[in-house]
């Protein structure tokens, strides 16, 4: 039986390890961290991701962990509500759902650990790849242990060590912003409905929602000409006032009311791109290791889960017997070929979303006209709303049918 070594116990690596181990494949999952509680974990499952979760047999797990469906999306420009879209957007569809990713990963780990062919190695960073005759045949850990592998899968995120050690190139897109991620206590204003607010005022822009574990989460777009305020005495007051100034009165009051609870922000560096090749002999990259996604409309975890299903379909039939290395390596381009077209299209739609926001941010007359006219002219408001919905539907559903077949 073949042995697969997966690097990275995030959603990509852990769900893939579970699916392979459930089908009798020997899997060693290696994770540098000792727990799943990281500063930033994506929470949003779109219908495409919820469908993948269902096919993996994990829907019951979602019901047991902290989760919170979104009720609506609302866009506020210059303190005026422009339009609102209720969830789910599609008739009979599923709403975008926020989950506690640490709790999700712990649940998947519990399922994987029931399989005798699964082993989890935590607190162990990968130091290098092991090569033999121009093919990767294992990994070397930080403590110099070597683990043999018929296939090494890099599921270790946008800063993938596996990608670096395999000399696989990541072609990145130019990005004009990073994100400062804040958490603060909720208030009664947000309990009745969980609405994802997109707020734009002048050069200031942020998203706000009530997270799966009950805290308000704020993603502030930090553009190249802005500097993060890092004065240990003043940062909290400065940022609360920035958020309040950009907000309508009711939201500004909520920020000021919860000012003492706001946590020091985490800087999320936005890296978006795609590897021309996701593989070399003995190595396959999946998820953000192969194609780091923009945070716009939360596509990273959803695309990664779909990568996992496609990889499982290709790998299981061959790995269940005793294949030659050449047979395994022949599958890797097929996995990329099946997944890459959707990734290209999703990243294109994300760029379109960013361009719409940049247009409003950089051209005050357009921003002013939208904020003044759309609330008063129903036809204009409806056209803007429908244009946004049309762009979202493909982001939510994906571009291809992805079915778990093994």
Phi, psi and omega in degrees: 000139181287155175243125178254132174250121181250130180256119178108116182255043169274195181302321181295302186294321185286318178292322177295316178301318180297312183297318180294314182295323178297338180258016171088005180279137176285122186230132168245120181255125186244130182224130182290325181281162179260354176208177184262006183270092177255165182299319182232127175223125177298140187247341195268123172255118174280171177308324179296320179288322178296323177296318178297317178301318180297316180295331178281355181079028186247009182298320179298327178298318180301324181291337184268340184259164176303125179208159185205108176295146171283141176266332184189166170242137179224139183245126184239121179236127181050049176067011179242136176285123183269312174197166179226144176231123181279153173262148351285152183285328183264141177301127180074007183274182179256142177284150169305131186235131178269132180235155170282106184296320176303317179294323177298313181296322177297322179292319177294321178300320178299318179293316181296322185292345176285347183270126181295341182270005182254137174224134179249127178243107183255162180066026183230112179273146175280129180265322184196170172263152176259128185248148173210117180053049176066023176226144177280130183233016178163188180226154172249129180271171182299332178272013176076005171296143173248136180238121181286150180209138168284333177209132173255127179246120177273107176239036189257030165082186189294337177255036189311122173291321179300315179300316181295314183290334177275358181058037174269131186277137172252117177268113186263153174267148177292132178237139184261007184206158164242185182230133169264125185252117180252152168230143178207167182293149178280177175214174184298338181297340188246002187277325185292318179225144174260101183250134172273112180264130169252120188240131177225126178212115186060230177272357184271135177213136177206161172248148183219133175205164176268116186288172186297333183259013169096001175263147169288138178237136183232126173249108182266125178286114183258106185274169190301329183271005178258151176241141177289127177287121186234017177292118186298339181269330191246351190301320183296311180298316182300315185284323176301318180290324176299313180296317182294319182296327181278355191254157169295166189304316184295323181284323176300319179296322180294318178299314182292325179295325183257020186303320184291342184268351186292134182267152178304133187289155174257131179275115178260105179285123184274115174240124180231134179177192182202138176281129174303324174233132180266007190205156164223170178306118178093356183223138173227135174258142176222161177064213183297341176296326181265329186207074178304131186258154170294150175289351181301123180057027164051060183266343188304304183293325182292315178292325179297317180296326177287324172304316184298317181297315180295317179298319179299315180302320183281321191278321189301311184302323182279323183284341180286348172249201182249078187283158169285155176306320183298327179292320178295313183297331180292338180283332191298316176297331180293323178295313179299317183297326180283326185268329190299319181302319179293318179300317179300315182291319180295316178296327176296316178294323177297320177298322178296319177299315180297319181298322178298315179295320180294325178299313179293322182290319189271346183236089183307322180299322179292316179299317181296316182296316180297316184291331182269322188270319185301317179295339185258344183242101185304321182295318178294317178300319181293322179294317178296316180298313183293324176300320179293316180300316181302323179288331185282328190302318180288325176298327183281320188266337188086173185255347183228160174275123181242115183233134175282119190248355184241000000 
